[in-house]
Amino acid sequence: MSKNAVKVLYRLHNAGYEAYLVGGAVRDLLLGHRPKDFDIATDAKPEEVKRLFRNCRLIGRRFRLAHVFFGREIIEVATFRGGEPAENSDHQSDEGMILRDNVYGTLEEDALRRDFTVNALYYNIADFSIVDYWGGVSDLEGGLLRLLGDPQTRYREDPVRMLRAARFAAKLDFEIAGETAEPIFELGGLLDGVPDARLFDEILKLLMAGQAHVSFRILQKYKLLPHLFPQTSAVLEGEFSERTAQMLNQGLLNTDQRIANEMPVTPAFLFAVMLWEPVRAQAEINRDEKGMPAIPAIQRAASRVLSSQAQVIPIHKRYTIMMNEIWSLQPRFLNRRGKRPNRLFAHQRFRAAYDFLLLRAQCGEIEQEVAQWWTDYQLTHPDVHKHQPNTRTRRRSRRPRTRNSGQS
């Protein structure tokens, strides 16, 4: 339990307000896990919270929140939310999606506004009890993920709840309840109307939380993948589906293992794996039908595939730059003559590109001998970086400018 969260709870309580630890923190503590974040619900309005804490900042337009800062730790404090806005009001879109949400209410109303029963649990600092209106403790014990309210309505209010269901099912190793799972098959198209930034943020949570492999299988199971990565979904049903699935599975498992070992990971590598088969297939067409050299063929294919992906969910430029480098380096692994291996080994993306090469070899796309050669090369050339010439651009020395004697 965060000491800072306890401080916030007690200060609210001592000031005469209701104060509860809520949501994922309560869920994780009951499961014996270490919570990542600590959120607090209260009947104090945001402005009242701000008056209690000098280290507080109010954020949000859809729903005002108070962030209380303790160095790097942020304790989020939210006022109890009220009942659902009326249908066809300016709070909702024509499809039922909530657009504005700044409605305050009671503790019970706030609990109903939570997404899943296991996230609608409250720890009361006043008497150290657990408040559970909707059977969340029972679902925790049964390993069941159940949506509060009518699933059709709740998914229409916020389609991202379908992705959250996939993420929590993977994270907690829970089963999605039948009535919660069934509508997902027909409502996946609602994700097409979610803002790109919010959708991309949820995808990062799915892939970077340490359960990417399981999360991906759940996305496939409930037919959500075509609404996120349609090109990847298509190749998983095409000629090279088995090879693509093997490469994807291994890439996802490797990422999960690195996260478990607290090693650095980047979404760019996983995105490169997910979109590789469309890039490879298009690059092959560019080479065979258009006569393009290998590297330009990949670069042209990458541009086309990323442009197509951007029509659904754009991938941030800071990731696409690395993806392009990983892809473009692949043909260079086949040229092992002279000093070319040294130059490739000195490239800043060598390690990521080499890991990518290993995946290609494991799924049978290229000969295992190529990957083994580069593995052996690194063992026999540990100091190659020390002997590389300085490739940084040097400033050209300029001759001093002289005044033209013919001008005064």
C-alpha positions in Angstrom: 0.0 0.0 0.0 1.4 3.4 -1.0 2.2 5.6 2.0 1.3 8.6 -0.1 -2.1 7.2 -1.0 -2.7 6.6 2.8 -1.8 10.2 3.4 -4.3 11.4 0.9 -7.0 9.1 2.2 -6.6 10.3 5.8 -6.4 14.0 4.9 -9.7 13.8 3.0 -11.3 11.7 5.8 -10.1 14.1 8.6 -11.5 17.0 6.6 -14.9 15.5 6.7 -15.1 13.9 3.3 -15.7 10.3 2.3 -12.5 8.7 1.0 -12.0 5.3 -0.7 -9.1 3.5 -2.4 -10.8 2.2 -5.6 -10.4 0.1 -8.6 -7.3 -1.7 -9.8 -5.4 -1.1 -6.6 -8.0 -2.8 -4.4 -8.4 -5.6 -6.9 -4.6 -6.2 -7.1 -4.1 -6.0 -3.3 -6.9 -8.6 -2.8 -5.2 -10.9 -5.4 -1.8 -10.5 -3.7 -0.4 -8.4 -6.5 1.6 -5.2 -6.3 -0.6 -2.3 -7.6 1.0 0.0 -10.2 -1.3 2.9 -9.5 -3.4 4.1 -6.6 -6.7 5.9 -7.3 -9.0 7.5 -4.8 -12.7 8.2 -4.9 -14.3 10.9 -2.8 -17.4 13.1 -2.4 -15.1 16.1 -2.3 -15.3 18.3 -5.5 -12.1 18.8 -7.5 -11.7 22.4 -6.2 -12.2 21.2 -2.6 -9.4 18.6 -3.1 -7.1 21.2 -4.5 -7.7 23.4 -1.4 -6.5 20.5 0.8 -3.3 19.8 -1.1 -0.9 22.4 -2.2 0.8 19.7 -4.4 -2.4 19.2 -6.4 -3.2 20.0 -10.0 -6.6 19.7 -11.7 -6.8 18.0 -15.1 -9.3 16.8 -17.7 -12.2 18.2 -19.6 -14.4 15.1 -20.1 -14.2 14.5 -16.3 -12.3 16.7 -13.9 -9.6 14.9 -11.8 -7.2 16.0 -9.1 -3.6 14.8 -9.3 -1.7 15.0 -6.0 2.0 14.9 -6.6 4.6 13.2 -4.3 7.8 13.4 -6.3 7.4 11.0 -9.2 4.3 9.3 -7.7 0.9 10.7 -8.6 -2.2 9.9 -6.6 -5.3 10.4 -8.7 -8.4 11.7 -6.8 -11.8 11.6 -8.5 -15.1 12.9 -7.3 -17.9 10.2 -7.3 -19.5 10.1 -10.7 -23.2 10.3 -11.2 -25.8 8.4 -13.2 -25.6 7.8 -17.0 -26.4 10.9 -19.2 -29.7 10.6 -20.9 -29.7 9.1 -24.4 -29.7 11.5 -27.4 -28.4 14.3 -25.2 -25.3 16.3 -26.1 -23.4 14.0 -23.7 -23.6 11.1 -26.2 -23.0 10.5 -29.9 -25.6 8.9 -32.2 -24.0 5.5 -31.5 -24.3 6.0 -27.7 -20.7 6.9 -27.1 -20.2 9.2 -24.1 -18.7 12.5 -25.2 -18.9 14.5 -21.9 -18.9 12.9 -18.4 -18.7 15.7 -15.8 -21.6 14.5 -13.7 -21.1 14.0 -9.9 -23.1 11.5 -7.8 -23.0 9.1 -4.9 -20.7 6.2 -4.0 -23.2 3.6 -5.3 -23.7 5.6 -8.6 -19.9 5.8 -8.9 -19.6 2.0 -8.5 -22.1 1.5 -11.3 -20.1 3.7 -13.6 -17.1 1.3 -13.3 -16.5 -1.0 -16.2 -16.0 -4.5 -14.6 -17.2 -5.9 -11.2 -13.6 -6.6 -10.1 -12.8 -2.9 -10.7 -15.8 -1.7 -8.7 -14.3 -2.4 -5.3 -13.7 0.3 -2.6 -11.5 0.2 0.5 -13.0 2.5 3.1 -10.3 4.2 5.2 -12.9 5.1 7.9 -13.5 1.5 9.0 -11.0 -0.5 6.9 -13.9 -2.4 5.1 -14.3 -3.4 1.5 -17.4 -1.9 -0.2 -18.7 -4.3 -2.9 -22.1 -3.5 -4.6 -21.9 -5.8 -7.6 -20.2 -9.1 -6.5 -16.7 -8.1 -7.5 -15.1 -10.1 -4.6 -17.0 -13.2 -5.8 -15.8 -12.7 -9.4 -12.2 -12.3 -8.1 -12.5 -15.6 -6.3 -14.0 -17.2 -9.4 -11.5 -15.7 -11.9 -14.3 -14.1 -13.9 -14.3 -10.8 -15.7 -17.9 -9.5 -15.8 -19.1 -6.1 -17.3 -21.4 -4.0 -15.1 -24.8 -3.3 -16.6 -26.0 -4.2 -20.1 -22.9 -5.2 -22.2 -24.4 -3.9 -25.4 -25.0 -0.5 -23.9 -21.7 -0.3 -22.1 -19.7 -1.2 -25.2 -21.6 1.4 -27.2 -20.9 4.1 -24.5 -17.2 3.3 -24.7 -16.0 0.8 -27.3 -12.5 0.8 -25.8 -14.1 -1.4 -23.0 -13.8 -4.3 -25.5 -10.0 -3.8 -25.5 -9.9 -3.4 -21.8 -11.8 -6.7 -21.5 -9.0 -8.4 -23.5 -6.3 -6.7 -21.5 -7.7 -7.5 -18.1 -8.5 -11.1 -19.1 -4.9 -11.5 -20.1 -3.4 -9.6 -17.2 -5.4 -11.4 -14.5 -5.6 -14.7 -16.3 -9.4 -14.5 -16.0 -12.2 -15.9 -18.2 -14.5 -13.3 -19.8 -18.1 -14.0 -18.7 -20.3 -15.3 -21.5 -22.7 -12.3 -21.5 -19.8 -9.9 -21.4 -18.0 -11.7 -24.3 -20.8 -12.4 -26.7 -21.5 -8.8 -28.0 -17.8 -8.2 -28.8 -18.1 -10.3 -31.9 -20.7 -8.0 -33.5 -19.6 -4.6 -32.0 -15.9 -4.6 -32.9 -16.6 -2.1 -35.7 -17.4 0.5 -33.1 -13.6 0.8 -32.5 -13.4 2.5 -35.9 -15.0 5.6 -34.4 -12.6 5.9 -31.4 -10.0 8.7 -31.6 -6.6 7.5 -32.9 -4.7 8.7 -29.9 -6.9 6.8 -27.4 -6.9 3.7 -29.4 -3.1 3.7 -29.8 -2.6 4.2 -26.1 -4.8 1.2 -25.4 -2.8 -0.9 -27.9 0.4 0.0 -26.1 -1.1 -1.1 -22.8 -2.1 -4.4 -24.4 1.3 -5.1 -25.9 3.6 -3.6 -23.2 2.1 -4.9 -20.0 3.9 -8.3 -20.0 1.0 -10.3 -21.4 1.3 -9.4 -25.1 1.1 -13.0 -26.3 -2.2 -13.8 -24.4 -3.6 -10.4 -25.3 -3.0 -11.0 -29.0 -4.7 -14.4 -28.9 -7.8 -12.8 -27.2 -7.9 -10.1 -29.9 -7.9 -12.8 -32.5 -10.5 -14.9 -30.7 -13.0 -12.0 -30.5 -12.4 -10.7 -34.1 -11.0 -7.4 -32.9 -7.6 -7.6 -34.7 -9.1 -6.6 -38.1 -10.1 -3.3 -36.6 -6.6 -2.6 -35.3 -4.2 -4.2 -37.7 -6.2 -5.3 -40.7 -3.1 -6.2 -42.8 -1.8 -8.5 -40.1 -5.2 -10.1 -39.7 -5.3 -10.7 -43.4 -1.9 -12.4 -43.7 -2.8 -14.7 -40.7 -5.5 -16.1 -42.9 -3.4 -16.2 -46.1 -0.7 -18.4 -47.7 2.0 -17.8 -45.1 -0.4 -17.8 -42.1 1.5 -20.6 -40.2 4.9 -18.9 -40.7 3.5 -15.5 -39.8 1.8 -16.8 -36.7 4.9 -18.5 -35.5 7.0 -15.4 -35.9 4.3 -13.3 -34.2 4.0 -15.7 -31.3 7.7 -15.9 -30.7 8.1 -12.1 -30.9 5.3 -11.6 -28.4 6.7 -14.2 -26.1 10.2 -12.7 -26.3 8.8 -9.3 -25.4 6.8 -10.7 -22.4 10.0 -12.4 -21.2 12.1 -9.2 -21.5 9.4 -7.3 -19.5 9.4 -10.1 -16.8 13.2 -9.8 -16.6 12.9 -6.0 -16.4 14.9 -5.6 -19.6 14.2 -2.6 -22.0 11.6 -3.1 -24.7 10.2 -0.9 -27.4 6.8 -1.1 -29.2 8.6 -0.5 -32.5 10.0 -4.0 -32.5 6.6 -5.6 -32.0 5.0 -3.4 -34.6 7.9 -4.3 -37.0 7.1 -8.0 -36.4 3.3 -7.5 -36.8 3.6 -5.8 -40.1 6.6 -7.6 -41.5 4.8 -10.1 -43.7 2.8 -7.4 -45.6 6.1 -5.5 -46.1 8.0 -8.7 -47.2 5.3 -9.7 -49.7 5.1 -6.2 -51.2 9.0 -6.0 -51.3 9.0 -9.3 -53.2 6.6 -7.8 -55.8 8.8 -4.7 -56.1 11.9 -6.8 -56.7 10.4 -9.4 -59.1 8.0 -7.3 -61.1 9.6 -3.8 -60.9 13.3 -4.9 -60.8 14.0 -2.8 -57.7 17.1 -3.6 -55.6 16.4 -5.3 -52.2 16.8 -2.4 -49.8 14.8 0.2 -51.9 12.2 -2.5 -52.5 11.7 -2.9 -48.7 11.7 0.8 -48.2 9.0 1.3 -50.8 7.0 -1.5 -49.4 7.3 -0.2 -45.9 6.0 3.2 -47.0 3.0 1.6 -48.6 2.2 -0.7 -45.6 2.6 2.1 -43.0 0.4 4.4 -45.1 -2.3 1.7 -45.2 -2.0 1.2 -41.4 -2.3 4.9 -40.8 -5.8 4.8 -42.3 -6.8 2.7 -39.3 -4.5 3.6 -36.5 -1.4 5.7 -37.3 1.8 4.5 -35.6 3.9 7.3 -34.1 6.8 8.5 -36.1 9.3 7.7 -33.4 8.4 4.1 -33.8 8.1 4.0 -37.6 11.7 5.3 -38.0 13.0 2.4 -36.0 10.7 -0.1 -37.8 12.0 1.1 -41.2 15.6 0.7 -40.0 15.0 -2.9 -38.7 13.4 -3.8 -42.0 15.9 -2.1 -44.3 18.8 -3.8 -42.5 17.6 -7.3 -43.2 19.1 -7.7 -46.7 22.4 -6.6 -45.4 22.7 -9.7 -43.3 23.0 -11.7 -46.4 26.1 -9.9 -47.6 29.0 -11.1 -45.5 32.0 -10.3 -47.6 34.8 -8.0 -46.8 34.2 -5.3 -44.2 30.5 -5.2 -44.7 29.8 -7.2 -41.6 31.8 -4.8 -39.5 29.9 -1.8 -40.9 26.6 -3.5 -40.2 27.6 -4.5 -36.7 28.5 -0.8 -36.0 25.0 0.3 -37.0 22.9 1.7 -34.0 20.0 -0.6 -34.9 22.1 -3.8 -35.3 20.9 -5.5 -32.2 17.2 -5.0 -32.9 17.7 -6.0 -36.5 19.7 -9.1 -35.4 16.9 -10.1 -33.0 14.5 -9.7 -35.9 16.7 -11.9 -38.0 16.6 -14.6 -35.4 12.8 -14.6 -35.5 12.8 -14.9 -39.2 15.2 -17.9 -39.0 13.1 -19.5 -36.2 10.0 -19.5 -38.3 11.8 -20.8 -41.4 11.7 -17.7 -43.6 15.5 -17.7 -44.0 18.2 -20.3 -43.5 19.2 -20.9 -39.9 22.8 -20.9 -41.1 22.6 -17.1 -41.7 21.4 -16.4 -38.1 24.1 -18.7 -36.7 26.8 -17.0 -38.7 25.9 -13.7 -37.2 25.7 -15.2 -33.7 29.2 -16.6 -34.1 30.4 -13.4 -35.6 29.5 -11.4 -32.5 31.3 -13.9 -30.3 34.5 -13.6 -32.4 34.4 -9.9 -32.9 33.6 -8.4 -29.5 35.7 -5.3 -30.0 34.6 -4.4 -33.5 33.0 -1.1 -32.4 36.3 0.1 -31.0 37.9 -0.2 -34.4 35.2 1.5 -36.4 36.2 4.8 -38.0 34.4 7.9 -36.7 31.5 8.3 -39.0 30.1 11.5 -37.6 29.9 14.3 -40.1 32.8 16.7 -39.9 32.4 20.4 -40.3 34.0 21.6 -43.4 36.7 24.2 -42.8 36.0 27.3 -44.7 38.5 29.7 -46.1 38.2 33.2 -44.6 36.1 35.5 -46.7 37.9 38.4 -48.2 36.5 41.7 -49.1 36.2 42.4 -52.8 38.8 45.2 -53.4 36.6 46.6 -56.2 33.9 47.5 -53.8 34.0 50.3 -51.3 
